[in-house]
Amino acid sequence: LDASAEISEDALVASGLVRRKLDGVRILAKGELTSKITLNVTGASKSAIAAVEKAGGTLTVTAAPAAAE
């Protein structure tokens, strides 16, 4: 993944870090973030948002995809 570009759910799937999106990708805080990144995902924990902002990055939470009927 290129930390200088926006990291989306599609980029996470393409890189192999996430198997599939299904109901969206939720970021949880585990470990330490050392790079400034821009994330665009369906959900994130408060501690994950704080970790990204502490590293100087941004985390955008979008609406969850509509459930298939």
C-alpha positions as CSV (number, residue, x, y, z in Angstrom):
1,L,0.0,0.0,0.0
2,D,1.1,3.5,-0.8
3,A,0.9,5.6,2.5
4,S,0.9,8.8,0.5
5,A,-2.3,7.9,-1.4
6,E,-5.8,7.5,0.1
7,I,-6.3,4.0,1.3
8,S,-9.8,2.8,0.6
9,E,-11.6,-0.5,1.3
10,D,-11.0,-1.6,-2.4
11,A,-7.2,-0.9,-1.9
12,L,-7.2,-3.0,1.3
13,V,-8.9,-5.9,-0.6
14,A,-6.6,-5.6,-3.6
15,S,-3.5,-5.7,-1.3
16,G,-4.7,-8.9,0.4
17,L,-4.9,-7.3,3.9
18,V,-8.7,-7.8,3.8
19,R,-10.3,-10.8,2.2
20,R,-13.6,-9.2,1.2
21,K,-15.7,-6.2,2.0
22,L,-19.2,-7.7,2.7
23,D,-20.8,-5.2,5.1
24,G,-17.8,-2.9,4.9
25,V,-14.4,-2.6,6.6
26,R,-14.0,-1.5,10.2
27,I,-10.7,-0.3,11.5
28,L,-9.7,-1.3,15.1
29,A,-6.8,0.0,17.1
30,K,-4.1,-2.6,17.6
31,G,-0.4,-1.8,17.5
32,E,1.2,1.6,16.7
33,L,0.8,3.7,13.6
34,T,4.0,5.5,12.6
35,S,3.1,6.9,9.2
36,K,0.7,9.7,8.2
37,I,-2.1,8.0,6.3
38,T,-5.5,8.8,4.8
39,L,-8.1,6.0,5.3
40,N,-11.7,5.9,3.9
41,V,-13.6,3.0,5.4
42,T,-17.1,2.0,6.6
43,G,-16.3,2.1,10.4
44,A,-13.6,2.7,13.0
45,S,-13.3,2.5,16.7
46,K,-12.7,5.7,18.7
47,S,-9.2,4.5,19.6
48,A,-8.4,3.8,15.9
49,I,-9.5,7.3,14.9
50,A,-7.4,8.8,17.7
51,A,-4.3,6.7,16.6
52,V,-4.6,7.8,13.0
53,E,-5.0,11.5,14.0
54,K,-2.1,11.3,16.5
55,A,0.1,10.1,13.6
56,G,-1.0,13.1,11.6
57,G,-3.4,11.3,9.2
58,T,-7.1,11.4,8.6
59,L,-9.8,8.7,8.8
60,T,-13.1,9.1,7.0
61,V,-16.0,6.9,8.0
62,T,-18.6,6.4,5.2
63,A,-22.1,5.0,5.4
64,A,-22.4,1.3,5.5
65,P,-23.4,-0.3,2.2
66,A,-27.1,-1.2,1.8
67,A,-28.0,-4.7,2.7
68,A,-28.8,-7.0,-0.2
69,E,-32.3,-8.3,-0.2
